[in-house]
Amino acid sequence: MDVKAVVENRSEALSRLDAFVGEWELEVRFPPGHPAAATVTDDAKARSRFEWALNGQFLLQHTEITIPEAPDSLTIISVDPNTGAYTQHYYDTRGVVRVYAMEFAAGVWTLLRETPDFSPLDFRQRFAGTFSDDGRVISGAWEIGSDGADWELDFDLIYRRAG
């Protein structure tokens, strides 16, 4: 493989992530009957910040939420130097560590976890979020699956640029 082509693919993949950089306000919507639905109040606040780290080689996401049952988290998004594929490393205040395969193309952000990593795979997870045309809103949903075939809505998650 041509080293120059790999560097260009990595640089291009990193550049696409600029769409995330900045402060976001989050809105969580749980489906009726979801156990966490009762914990979300009108004064609940959630924010997320995306920023470059280590000379622009990694994108960090810090998320803070005022709902006691929901964890604050830190994610680190990296790009594979050989393929240009994204990986999101997830850490939270419960001590949970997970790895997600990530894609970002044509304004659609996806995360997928279907194999065990640093923690057991008690359930599968996936997220799909779509950027608005002006890049100020990401409308998405987290889903969970337990039997290998069916997915169920866990919660809707909307990101809105702050300011």
N, C-alpha and C positions, 0 to 999 in steps of 0.2 A: 504494500500500500504506500502511496506517495505521502510523505510526511507533510508536505505543503498542503495537500488536499485535506488531510486530517485537521490541521491547524485552522484552515479556512472553515471547515464544517463546524468545528468547535466554536470559533469566533462568531459565526452566523447564528448558531444555536444559542449562545450566550446573549447576543444582541437582541434576539426575539424576546428574551425575558425582561427587557427594559419596560415592557408594557405593565409589569407588576409593580415597579419601584414606586414607593410613596406610602402615604397613610390611607388606610381604609377603615370605614365604620362597617360593622357587621350586623346583619339581622338574621336571626335564627327563627325558623318556623317549624314547629313539630306537628306531625299529623294528629288528628283526634285520637285519644286513647294512648298516646305515647307516654311512657312513665315520666319523662322529663318535662312534659308540657306544663305541668303545674308549677315548675320552678322558675319559669320565665315570667318576669313581671315587667310592667311598663318602664320601670327605672333601671332595668338590666342594661348594661352597656358592654359592648365588645368592640375591640379595635385590633387591627392587624397592621403591621409595618413591614414592608419589603425593602431590603437594602443590600447593596453589594458588599462583599467582604473579601479579604485576602487578594487584593489587586484585581478585583472584578472577576475572580475565578469561581465564586460561589455566591448564590443568592440566598440571603437569610430572610426568614419570615418569623416575626415575633407576634404572637397573638395573646391578648389579655382579655379576660372576661370576668364580669362581676358576679356571675352565677356560681355559688359555692360548689355545686355538683359538677360543673364543667371545668376542665383543666386549662390552665394557661399552657402555651406550647411554643416550641422553637422548632423550625424546620430548616434544613439546609438542602438547597437544590444544587445538584452537580450535573455536569455534562460528561458523558463518556468520551474520552479523547479519540477513540477509534471509530465510534459509530455516530456520535452526535446525539445519542439518546439521553434523556433526562432521568435522574433518580432523585426522589425526595426522601430525605432521612428525617424522621419525626421523633421528637422527644417532648414529654409533658411533665407537669408537676406531680403526677401520680407515679412517675418513674417508668412510664410506658415508653418503649422504643420500638419503632416500626420502620419498615422500608417500603416505599411505594414506587412502582414504575409510573413515570409521568410522561405525558405528551402535551405539547402546546403547538397547535397549528391552526391557521385560519380562524383565530379568535376563540378557539375551543380548548379549554384546559381540562385534562383528565388525569386522574390518579387511580391506581389499581393495586390492590394487595390481595393476592390469591395463593401465596405460598408462605410457609413459616419463615421467619427471619430471626430477630433477636427475642421474639416472644412467640408463644404458641399461636397457632392459627385456629382460634375458637370459632371464628366467623370470617368471611371474606368481606372486603370493603371496596367501594368504588365511588368516585366523585366525578361529576361532569359539570363544568361551568362555562357559560358563554359570555364573552365580552360584548357589551353594547357597541354600537357603531362608533360612538365618541370615546370609548375606552374608559368611561367613568363608572360603569356598573358591571359586575360579574354576577350573573344569575345562575345558581347551581343547586345541586342536590347530592347528598350523601346517601348511598344505598348499602344495605347489608345483605349477605347471603349466607345460608348455613348448609345447604344440601348440595351445592355444586351446580345447581341449575337455575333456581329462582332467586330474584332480587326483590327486596322490599325497601320502600322509602324509609330511611332513618330520619332525615330532616332536610328541609330546604335551607340553603345558606346563600345570602345575598351580600355581596361586597359593594360598598359605595365609596368612591373617592372622598376623602375628607377635605373640607375647605372649599 
